[in-house]
Amino acid sequence: MTLPHDLSPVTLSKRFPPSFQWGVATAAFQVEGASREDGKGESIWDRFCAQPGVIADASNGDIACDHYHRLDADLDLIASLGLDVYRFSISWPRVQPLGQGAWNEKGLDFYERLVDGLLKRGVRPCLTLNHWDLPQALQDEGGWNDRNTVHHFVDYARGINRRLGDRLAMLTTHNEPWVIAVLGHEQGIFAPGIRSRRVALQVSHHLLLSHGLAVQALRADGGCGNLGIVLNLGHVEPASDEPEDHKAADRGCAWGRRWYLDPLFKGQYPAGLIDELGADAPTIMDGDLKAISAPIDHLGVNYYTRSVFRAASPFDVKTSGLPLTDMGWEIYPRGLTELLCWLHREYPMPAIWITENGAAFDDPVEDGRVHDSRRVAYLQNHIAAVATALEREVPVAGYMVWSLLDNFEWASGYAKRFGIVHVDYTNLERTPKDSALWVRELMQAVTQMRQRVTPRLASGSGD
């Protein structure tokens, strides 16, 4: 590959400190398969996929990438890239089929083998407790709209921490509560397929509350000492300098970003929004906001694109002139720098991790290779955007590519490919794409940079 000099692996690696961590991410339902094996319970996504018309290609996660049966080979693949960390999620119904009560030892054993297998290969495990696949048994009792689920989640978090916490580099409570609340409970296009704004708002509060209570419990229990949450966040801007567009952008920021960030870091919901909701406002009990704002060690940021707001009509990304991914999202790396700087300016921010960043493109295999030049460019430019934020003194500690493998992309089924490794869904064969080879080149450059810097640090030389 011929790359612009300023975006080459060697040049990019020099813009990051030696301690900066590099990784790749997946989620259980999207890659594991084995949906009914070894005692696994049903999840809300298992149930949702069985409904006609909700998944674009009428597919499901029954097999997915078959990661459950191909664990060792996939761990070898991760290690071959030279990465520092691997972010994965636990399937709650795989380890606790009903979401409460009895644990499933075969499920727990799988994740123990995953964690120990990573450590054996020199890769640090980063665990997410909830990446959307709630046990269906809990949904049958009200799901995240029921406050009891909050306490079941805390018990689940403590159980996983007891089993694995001492070997984890990072433990994250929830992945993208906005998606669970809005897409799953307001728009109904994700599991569990509910369409109620009131329910969605209560769900968002219960997700945040379960996060805070779990953090408090895990602090008391010991184990993993790096606790946090992952939010999907974008850069927000008005479509023009017109005052009404600025107001629309402020409102979009309040609902899409501050509704989650303010309780976490300020112990309150955005001023005025609760009163505006009226009867749709969530039930908030005494002590809830204090629990939600329990101190965390990191904030995970999933960034894909920006959000542009216009008062008169929705902003059409197709008119911006910027290239789009197969998801129809603008490719806007500068927005990542702006988002990170905004977070650092607005909130008492701990370490920030880019826990997901990537793009979906159609990637055909040609002569045994996948030449995904658009994804390579996407990663180059977004990693450079992180470097710029670091140079502006934003405390970014790590960056993870989404995703390791092409996988089940939720309501889009298998039509959208985010992986740096191609998966042939007829035989599940893995083929590293050019983007994976580029990531490996970057990690080789990082390793060389660390080897040059470490002796100087040990000797106290600043040359």
DRENKOLTOR-745201 format. One record per residue (C-alpha): y, x negated, z. Coordinates in steps of 0.25 Angstrom, whole numbers, plus 5000, padded with zeros to 4 digits. Example, Ala and Ser with C-alpha at 12.3 -4.5 7.8 and 13.67 -1.06 7.14 Angstrom:
2
498249515031 499649455029 
end
This chain:
463
500050005000 501449954997 502449995008 503949985009 504149865017 504849935029 503750035030 502649935030 501649925042 502149785045 503649825045 503349955052 502549895063 503749805067 504549925070 503649965082 503449895095 502049835098 501749945108 501950055098 500650135096 500150185083 499050295081 498450405074 498250555078 497250665076 496950805083 495550855088 495550985080 495950915067 494950805067 493750825076 492950945070 491650975078 492351105082 491151165088 490351045093 489950985106 490451095114 491851105108 492551235111 493351315101 494851285099 495951375094 495951295081 494551325079 494851475081 496051465072 495351395061 494351515060 495451615057 495651645042 496851585035 497451505046 496951365041 497451335027 496151285021 495251375031 494751255037 494551215052 494251105062 492751115063 492550985056 493950925054 493750775052 492450775061 493150675070 492250725081 491050665074 491750545067 492450495080 492050355079 492350335065 493750395067 494050305078 493650185070 494550245059 495750245070 495450105075 495350055061 496850095059 497250005071 497950115078 498350105093 498150255097 497450375092 497950515096 496850625096 496750765103 495650825111 495050955107 495151035120 494051135116 493151015113 493250955127 493451095135 492951205126 493651315134 494851245137 494551255152 493251235160 492151155155 492351025147 491450985135 490950845138 490550825123 492050845119 492550755130 491550645126 492050655111 493550625116 492950515126 492350445114 493650465106 494450395117 493450285120 493250265105 494750245103 494850145114 493650065110 494350055096 495750015103 496450145100 497150215111 496850365113 497950465113 497450605117 498050745114 497550855123 497950975114 498050965099 498051115097 496551155099 496551235111 495251285116 495051425110 494551475124 495951445129 496551515118 495751645121 496351645134 497851635129 497851485124 499151415126 499851545129 499151555142 499651475153 498151445158 497951355146 499051265151 498151235163 496851225155 497551115147 497951045159 496551045164 496050995150 497050885150 496650835164 495150845159 495450755147 496250665155 495150645165 494150615154 495050525144 496450495150 496150355155 495850315141 497050385134 498350315129 498950445128 498750595132 499550705125 499450845130 499850935118 500050905103 501250985097 501351105106 502351165096 501251175086 500351245096 501451345100 502151375087 501051355076 499951405085 500651515093 501951565086 501651545071 500151555072 499751455061 499051365071 497951395081 497951495089 498651575078 499551655088 500951705083 501851725095 503151655098 503051695113 501651645114 502051515106 503151485116 502251505128 501151415122 502251305120 502551315135 501151315139 500851195130 502051115136 501651165150 500151115149 500750985144 501550965156 500551005166 499450925159 500350795160 500650825175 499150835177 498750715169 499750635176 499150675189 497750645184 498050505178 497350455166 498150445153 499550405157 500250435143 500450585143 501250665133 501350785123 501450785108 502550865101 502750895086 504250865083 505050845071 506450805068 507350925068 508650935059 509551045053 509451065038 510951045037 512251015046 512551165047 512651215062 511651325060 510551225055 510851135067 510651255076 509351285068 508851135070 509251145085 508351265087 507251205079 507251085088 507351175101 506051245097 505251145090 505651025099 506351055111 505451165115 504451065118 505250935121 506251005131 505151055141 504350915140 505550825142 506650915149 505851025156 506451135149 506451215136 507651205127 508851275132 508951425127 507651435120 506951505132 508051605133 507951625118 506551655118 506651785127 505251845129 504551735120 504951635131 503751565137 503351585151 503751465159 503351445173 504051365184 503651225183 503251235169 504351155163 504251045174 502751025170 503051025155 504050915157 503150825165 503450675160 502550625148 502350485143 502450515128 502850625118 502050635106 502850675093 502150725081 503150715069 502950755055 504250805050 505650865053 506151005055 507451045047 508151175052 509051265044 509651395050 509651475037 508251455032 507051365035 507151215030 506251195018 505751055019 505451055004 506951055001 507150925009 506650834998 505850755008 504350735005 503350825012 501950815018 500850905014 501250985026 502551015020 503250925030 504450835026 504250695028 505350655037 505150525044 506550505049 506350635057 505350565066 506450455070 507450565072 506450645081 506050525089 507550495092 507850635095 506750645105 507150515112 508650565112 508350705118 507150685128 506750585139 505650535129 504450455134 503650385124 503550455110 502350445102 502250495087 500950565089 500850625075 501550585062 500950605048 500850675035 499950765027 499750725013 498650755003 497850625003 496750614992 495650504993 495750424980 494750314978 494450314993 495850294997 496950395001 498350344997 499250425006 500550355003 501450475008 500750465021 500950315022 502450335019 502550445029 501950355040 502750235036 504050315037 503750395050 503250265057 504550205053 505350325058 504650295072 505050155071 506550195069 506450285081 505850165089 507050085085 507950195090 507250175104 506450305104 505150275112 504050295102 502750235107 501750275096 501550335082 500250415078 499950455064 499450595061 498350595058 497150505057 496350595049 496550705039 496150825047 496250975050 497751005049 497751135057 498151255049 498251165036 496751135037 496351015030 497351015019 498350935025 498050785027 498750705038 497750595040 497850445037 496350455035 495850545024 494750645028 493850695017 493450835022 492250845014 491550725021 492550685032 492650545026 493950465032 494750385022 495950315028 497150345019 498250235015 499050285027 497850245037 497850115030 499350105032 499250135047 498250025048 499149925041 500249975051 499349945063 498949815058 500449775057 500649835071 499549755076 500149625070 501449655076 500949675090 500149545089 501449475085 502249545096 501249535108 501249385109 502749385109 502849495120 501849415128 502649285128 503949355130 504549315117 505449405110 505449335097 
end
